[in-house]
Amino acid sequence: MERPSHTHRPVPEIDVALLSGFGFSCLPDCGLCCFTSPRLDRDDETRLHAVAPQARIALEGRETCLAARPEGGACQFLDHLRCAVHAARPAPCREFPVSVHIGTRLQATVVLSCPGLRLNALVSNGSARSPAPPSDFESELASVRQRLTPAVERPRSEAERRRRRIARGLEDQGRWVEEEEVRRRLGKRRLVPAPEDYHLEEPPLAEEGLERLPIYYDGRPGPMALAQGLGGWEALELSAEGGARPIGIAVPPDRLPTLDEDAEALLSGYLGYWLARDGFLAAVHLAMLSTTEGTVVDATLDDLHAIGSTVLARGSVRSKLRGNPGARLTRADVEAGIRATDQDWLDRPTWGSRL
């Protein structure tokens, strides 16, 4: 008697529409993405130890990571802005600036803090995005697809269960709105904050840990970080070996800066991009568990205004650090604010996970 054949779970597909339109070329003298502790899976760890047995591994929560140098320093293998273990670098390094959120589906997005990404796609028609992967991300997506085994179905199913539990709880309170309905309603709204929506959020103090500060690339040998300081926000240049030196200080705007037409178009497109990210709405849902008022639409719009406010404040500070008044922001200023903001907000916890 023949035994029944095993049912093979299909390899999950990935939605790449949010990569469409973005041009990308890595800036070889940047090193911004190397100031981190990348996650390691078992294959990463095996490959890494084969070429670097001395590699220091750390546990961050429940995740195994490649340890960075202390005091906000870079990855232990960054040497003169070059990766010393490039052929064996972990998956997050091979795939950056692509990031994949595991939720009810697998959705790829780009991390817009990366200065190698061109942002023209943010002011194009988002509804015209192509489902085909753009050629500029061929190697990054090849690495992603190597990891898209049937085992990914387990965290995807777990994420879906968490979403259902949250949805039931919010529905019982009369606060739940389905994701596509949220996008439909807010797609008709102005997302750029009005003066009454602008709220200034201070960055952490440097004493709280340099690794907690928002960082960005500014053409210097090390990335820049913004820290709360006396009388303003302090700009610090981080060292790969750890530590930082102050570069300047600027006062953030206490009211909404004025935007020129191109600046407003870029910010509007950026906030629309956030609305299209599954991980963003999953973070909104999770945060709503600690509140008792407002629907998902309300909470989503509040967060979009908070992101917009952060972009404008950081863009204004970066403009002032370059010697400009920072009161009327140009497209370049808004882009500078996006670069100093995107990774921060992407790091928020969601009911899903990252590939």
C-alpha positions in Angstrom: 0.0 0.0 0.0 1.4 3.4 -1.0 2.0 6.0 1.7 0.3 9.3 1.1 2.7 12.0 -0.2 3.5 14.8 2.2 1.8 18.1 1.6 4.5 20.7 0.9 3.8 24.2 2.0 4.3 26.7 -0.8 7.1 29.2 -0.6 5.4 32.6 0.3 5.3 35.4 -2.3 6.5 38.9 -1.5 4.8 42.2 -2.5 7.5 44.4 -4.0 5.2 47.2 -5.3 6.6 49.7 -2.7 10.1 49.4 -4.3 8.8 50.7 -7.6 10.2 53.9 -8.9 13.1 54.2 -6.4 16.6 54.5 -8.0 19.4 53.2 -5.8 23.2 53.1 -5.8 25.2 52.5 -2.7 27.5 55.3 -1.6 30.8 53.6 -0.9 32.0 56.2 1.5 28.8 56.4 3.6 28.8 53.5 6.2 25.5 54.7 7.7 24.0 51.3 7.7 27.1 49.8 9.4 26.4 51.7 12.7 24.1 48.9 13.9 24.0 45.4 15.3 22.5 43.3 12.5 20.4 40.3 13.3 21.9 36.9 12.6 20.1 33.7 11.6 21.8 30.3 11.9 23.2 30.4 8.3 24.5 33.9 8.8 26.3 32.8 12.0 27.8 29.8 10.3 29.1 31.7 7.3 30.5 34.5 9.5 32.4 32.2 11.9 33.9 30.4 8.9 35.7 33.6 7.8 35.9 35.4 11.2 36.0 32.9 14.2 36.7 35.9 16.5 33.3 37.5 15.7 31.6 38.8 18.8 27.9 37.8 19.0 25.4 39.5 21.3 21.8 38.8 22.4 19.4 41.7 22.0 16.1 40.6 23.6 15.4 37.2 21.9 17.5 38.0 18.8 21.1 37.0 18.0 23.1 39.9 16.6 26.5 40.8 15.5 27.9 43.0 18.2 28.7 46.6 17.4 31.5 48.5 19.1 30.4 50.2 22.4 29.4 53.9 22.8 27.4 54.1 19.6 30.3 52.7 17.5 30.0 50.8 14.2 29.9 47.1 13.5 33.1 45.4 14.7 34.0 44.6 11.0 33.7 48.1 9.6 37.3 49.1 8.6 37.9 52.5 6.9 34.2 52.5 5.8 34.6 49.1 4.2 33.2 45.7 5.4 36.0 43.3 6.3 33.7 40.3 6.0 31.7 41.5 2.9 31.3 38.0 1.4 29.9 36.6 4.6 27.9 39.7 5.8 24.5 38.9 7.4 21.2 39.0 5.6 20.2 42.5 6.9 23.4 43.9 5.4 23.0 42.1 2.1 19.4 43.4 1.8 19.6 47.0 3.0 17.9 49.3 2.1 15.2 46.8 1.4 13.2 45.7 4.5 10.5 43.1 4.6 7.5 43.2 7.0 5.9 39.9 7.8 2.2 40.4 8.5 -0.9 39.1 6.8 1.4 39.2 3.7 5.1 39.8 3.1 5.7 43.4 2.0 9.0 44.9 0.9 9.7 48.5 1.5 12.8 50.7 1.3 14.5 52.4 4.2 14.5 56.1 3.1 17.2 57.0 5.6 19.7 55.5 3.1 21.3 58.4 1.1 21.8 56.1 -1.9 18.1 56.1 -2.6 16.6 58.7 -4.9 13.3 60.1 -3.6 11.6 61.1 -6.9 9.2 58.2 -6.5 7.6 59.9 -3.5 6.1 62.7 -5.7 4.9 60.4 -8.4 1.5 58.7 -8.5 1.6 55.9 -6.0 -1.4 54.2 -7.6 0.8 53.6 -10.7 3.3 51.5 -8.8 4.4 48.4 -10.7 4.3 45.0 -9.0 7.5 44.0 -10.8 10.7 44.3 -8.9 12.9 47.2 -10.0 16.3 46.3 -11.4 18.2 48.5 -8.9 17.4 46.0 -6.1 18.2 42.7 -7.9 20.9 41.6 -5.5 19.0 42.6 -2.4 15.8 40.8 -3.5 17.9 37.7 -4.5 19.1 37.5 -0.9 15.5 38.0 0.4 14.2 35.2 -1.8 16.9 32.8 -0.6 15.3 33.2 2.8 11.7 32.8 1.7 11.3 29.2 2.6 8.0 27.6 3.7 9.2 28.1 7.3 8.2 31.8 6.9 4.6 30.7 7.0 4.9 30.2 10.8 5.7 33.8 11.8 3.2 35.0 9.1 0.5 32.9 10.7 1.5 34.1 14.2 1.3 37.7 13.0 -2.1 37.1 11.6 -3.4 35.6 14.9 -2.0 38.6 16.8 -3.8 41.0 14.3 -7.1 39.2 14.8 -6.8 39.4 18.6 -6.1 43.2 18.4 -8.9 43.7 15.9 -11.4 41.9 18.1 -10.4 44.0 21.1 -10.6 47.3 19.2 -13.9 46.3 17.5 -15.4 45.6 20.9 -14.6 49.2 21.7 -16.0 50.5 18.4 -12.6 51.7 17.3 -11.5 49.2 14.6 -11.3 50.1 10.9 -9.9 47.7 8.3 -6.6 48.7 6.8 -7.8 49.3 3.2 -10.7 51.4 4.5 -8.2 53.5 6.6 -6.1 54.0 3.4 -9.2 54.9 1.4 -10.4 57.5 3.9 -7.0 59.1 4.5 -6.1 58.9 0.8 -8.6 61.8 0.3 -7.2 63.8 3.2 -4.4 66.3 3.5 -1.7 64.4 5.4 0.9 67.3 5.8 0.4 68.7 9.4 -1.3 72.0 9.8 0.0 74.5 12.4 -2.3 73.0 15.0 -1.1 69.5 14.2 2.6 70.3 14.7 4.2 68.8 17.8 7.9 69.0 18.6 9.4 65.8 19.9 12.9 66.1 21.4 15.5 63.5 20.5 17.1 61.5 23.4 19.9 63.0 25.4 23.4 61.7 24.4 23.8 60.5 28.0 21.0 58.0 27.4 23.2 56.2 24.9 24.5 57.2 21.5 23.0 54.1 19.9 19.5 55.6 20.7 20.0 58.8 18.7 18.6 59.4 15.2 21.5 59.3 12.7 22.0 60.4 9.1 24.7 60.7 6.5 26.1 64.2 5.9 29.2 63.6 3.8 31.5 63.3 6.9 33.8 60.3 7.7 31.2 59.2 10.4 27.5 59.6 10.4 25.8 62.5 12.2 23.5 62.1 15.2 21.0 64.5 16.8 20.8 64.8 20.5 18.8 67.0 22.9 21.1 69.6 24.3 21.1 72.8 26.4 19.4 75.5 24.3 18.8 73.4 21.2 19.7 70.1 19.4 23.3 69.1 19.3 24.8 67.6 16.1 27.4 64.9 16.9 29.7 63.1 14.5 29.9 59.5 15.5 33.2 57.6 15.4 33.4 54.0 14.1 35.4 53.1 17.2 32.8 54.6 19.5 32.1 58.0 21.0 31.2 61.2 19.2 32.4 64.8 18.9 30.1 67.8 18.8 29.8 69.7 15.4 27.2 72.3 16.2 23.9 73.2 17.8 20.7 74.5 16.4 17.3 75.4 17.9 14.3 73.4 16.5 11.2 75.3 15.4 8.6 75.7 18.0 5.9 76.2 15.3 5.3 74.7 11.9 7.9 75.9 9.4 6.7 77.3 6.0 7.2 75.0 3.1 7.7 75.9 -0.6 5.6 74.0 -3.1 8.2 71.3 -3.9 8.9 70.7 -0.2 5.2 70.2 0.5 4.8 67.8 -2.4 7.7 65.7 -1.2 6.4 65.6 2.4 2.9 64.7 1.2 4.3 61.9 -0.9 6.4 60.7 2.0 3.5 60.5 4.3 1.5 58.7 1.6 4.3 56.2 1.4 4.0 55.6 5.2 0.3 55.0 4.8 1.0 52.3 2.2 3.4 50.4 4.6 1.8 47.4 6.3 4.2 47.7 9.2 3.1 51.3 9.9 -0.6 50.3 10.4 0.5 47.3 12.4 2.5 49.6 14.7 -0.5 51.9 15.0 -2.8 49.0 16.0 -0.3 47.8 18.7 0.1 51.3 20.1 -3.7 51.7 20.4 -3.8 48.9 23.0 -2.4 51.5 25.5 -5.1 54.1 24.7 -8.9 54.2 25.1 -10.0 56.8 22.7 -10.1 57.3 18.9 -10.6 55.0 16.0 -7.8 53.5 13.9 -8.3 56.3 11.4 -7.8 58.9 14.1 -4.7 57.2 15.5 -3.2 56.7 12.0 -3.6 60.4 11.1 -2.1 61.5 14.5 0.9 59.3 13.8 1.3 60.7 10.2 1.2 64.2 11.7 3.8 63.2 14.2 6.1 61.8 11.5 5.6 65.0 9.4 6.4 67.1 12.4 9.6 65.1 13.1 10.7 65.5 9.5 10.1 69.2 9.5 11.8 69.8 12.9 14.9 67.7 11.9 15.0 69.2 8.4 14.9 72.7 9.9 17.7 71.9 12.3 19.8 70.4 9.6 19.2 73.5 7.5 20.3 75.8 10.4 23.4 73.7 10.9 24.3 74.5 7.3 24.0 78.2 8.1 20.5 78.7 6.7 17.6 80.3 8.7 15.5 77.1 8.6 12.2 79.0 8.7 11.1 78.4 5.1 12.0 74.9 4.1 12.9 73.8 0.6 12.6 70.3 -1.0 16.3 69.7 0.0 15.5 70.5 3.6 12.5 68.1 3.7 14.7 65.4 2.1 17.3 66.0 4.9 14.5 65.6 7.5 13.3 62.4 5.9 16.8 60.9 5.9 17.1 61.7 9.7 13.7 60.3 10.5 12.7 57.2 8.5 14.7 54.5 10.3 13.6 55.8 13.7 9.9 55.2 12.9 10.5 51.9 11.1 12.1 50.6 14.3 8.8 50.7 16.2 7.3 47.4 17.3 4.4 45.9 15.3 2.1 42.9 15.7 4.1 41.4 12.8 7.8 40.9 12.5 10.7 41.4 10.1 12.1 38.8 7.8 
